[in-house]
Amino acid sequence: MNAKPLSTNLLMSYGSLDKSRLLNLEYSLFKEVLRTNRAGSYSSSSIIGCNTRKYHGFLVAPIPEFDYERHVLLSSVDVSVEQHGKSFNLGIHKYMGSHYDPRGHKYVKDFDLDPIPRIVYRVGGVVLQQELVLVENESQVLLRYTLLEANSPTTLKLKPFLGFRHIHDLTRENMSANTRYEKITGGIKLRLYEGFPYMHMQCNKNAEFVPVPDWYKGIEYIKEEISGFPYAEDLYVPGYFELPIEKGESIIFSAGTNGAKVDDLTDLFEREASTRIPRNSLLNNLLNAAQQFVINGEKGSQLMAGYYWYGPRLRDTLISLPGLSVYQEDKTSFKDILNSAIQQIKKEVLNNGDAIVKEVDSTLWLFWTLQNCNDFCDHNIWPTYGEILKEILEYHLNHNTEQLHVREDGLLHAKVEGIPLTWMDAISNGQPVTPRYGMAVEVNALWYNAIMFALSEASEAGDVTFAQKWQPIAEKVKENFMKVFWNSEKNCLFDCVDGDVVDASIRPNQIIAASLIYTPLERDQKKSVLDIVINDLLTPVGLRSLSPDHPRYQGVMAGYVREQKEALHQGTAYPWLLSFFAKTYLDLFKQGGVSYIQRIIDGFEKELGEHCLGTISECYNGNPPFKANGAVSMAWNVAGLLSVISLLETY
């Protein structure tokens, strides 16, 4: 999928690492690298190659036999250089008691990510470069080793560490593992357990495979330990590949679920590397990250919500699509993803009887998505999508249950005890952290926007019958929205209303309501909402999920998983919300607001060098210094920033 040429006024220098600190484990272990491909595989580790999560691995791939769930197949590869009978292992693993062995990080002299991950090691007079690419449409990773400097004969040893386990699990030495291997062209293949595909490990140069089967026990993952999860496992090493390498020579090691043509590996590596977007600007980094969420697998085109543990999620998909697609010339994948989302709505909501609705807002986001994806919907929305839009509106209007119904005043009411129905969906101890039962402000704003958008499209298409039915409903919703949600004391919107229970918490959901093309708010009300959001919620990395003045505010997301979940929507900041903030701000101030929004976006350049390089994390602490937290790369955050950049270009 190609990105269109970028306007030079948006180009910035890449937020580079402090390379003088590469040898500092407290620094380098907490910087991660992620590469993905369209087949659903990914490769990830810390910048020095020490896995710090159970989710890390050189090849993590979906397994068809296990419903395409992702599994860590190749955890890592230790490379050693040997001269004059002395061997230097450049790998690194953590064991109990913060013991690292080997300590290959001390040989790291350089690291870069533009356009592909590259580590340079120096051992005496030997300088070795390691580069990595994932093959775009295969579960295959390629490692290229280039000997940049050497004064005497040099030998490489490549030692693969195998997991063959689900990304959420850990493995131990066991008698069930099938440790037998078969020789194939350029290497070997093996599979530890039935049901898995074979792992094919091959080199593009004749290599001797030396079988030294062993389990490396007690390898630890520091980030799992910090979060309170189990964090130690045993990995199986079948042996090592040994081969000579000359100065200036490159050797490619391939690991994949299908066998490789070893004579083609050099060309394959070059082709894959040449298609990567340069990471020489904020915008190009975001475009690079945007492509990593798109999967064209056996289940069709899908959008991953985030890495590492999120899969496709309907709400995230619909919110992310406009931003992720805005700079892409090839719209086919995004159309396919949109159509997949529509099929999911039909299956899980419209054709699911009176089953409990678990995401009350997701179907309404579809209208917003279509509003903002006009360019790849061919401006032909009602003929193409009119039927599904009408079905969704009728579903809400006629769904008369305690869980979901339209009240007499036209507003949507949704309540299911124990289930969070909006995007603030964290659960701790089996209960929602932020229940938001009843009438949520952004849900009802999306309801009004959906009706008005459908009326506009129907009118343009000459659908008079639809307009006659829904125009009075739209007017009723707008009138009663302000009666129910306007907080005259603070001149902003209530967050949620359930009968006599009114939640006046200052949360960012009201800026979503203010930003919509068809918003129930008037200009002065939008301005008032904007002011309170700037005063209470705006940070350099997004909007806080709760005002610091609230007694339940938690400005730091720390501790074990339970504590982290309880803080997730109680003050953590989210970059994706900036797109709604910027839309509202620029709607009000036009050209006069451009420099203000541009400064906010420019501030994200430094975030490219934090947490996971070149992308945007799930959330950030609400308190300075606004440390990144949660998933290392989140689709709607990347999409939100791309939307803001695109919006700035219109001015």
ABEGO torsion letter per residue (X at the ends): XBBBBBBAAABBBBBBBBAAAAABAAAAAABBBBBBBAAGBBBBBBAAGBBABAABEABBBBBAAAGGBBBBABABBBBBBBBGGBBBBABBBBBBGGBBOBBAAAABABBBAOABBBBBBBBEABBBBBBBBBBAABBBBBBBBBBABBABBBBBBBBBBBAGBBAABBBBBBAABBABBBBBBGEBBBBABBGBBBBBBBBABBBBBBBBBBBBBGBBBAAAAAAGBBABBBBBBAEBBBBBBBBGBBBBBBBBABBBBAAAAAAAAAAAAAABBBBABAAAAAAAAAAAABBBBAAEBBBBABOAABBBBAAAAAAAAAAAAAABABAAAAAAAAAAAAAAAAAAAAAAEABBBABAAAAAAAAAAAAAAAAAAGGAAAAAAAAAAAAAAAAAAABBBAABBBBAAGBBBBBBBGBBABABABBBGGBBABAGBEBBAAAAAAAAAAAAAAAAAAAAAGBAAAAAAAAAAAAAAAAAAAAAABBAAAGBBBABBBEABBBABBBAAAAAAAABABBABBAAAAAAAAAAAAAAABBAAEBBABBAABAABBABBBEBAAAAAAAAAAGBBBAAAAAAAAAAAAAAAEAAAAAAAAAAAAAAAAAAABGBBGBBBABBBABOAGBBBEBABBAAAAAAAAAAAAAAAAX
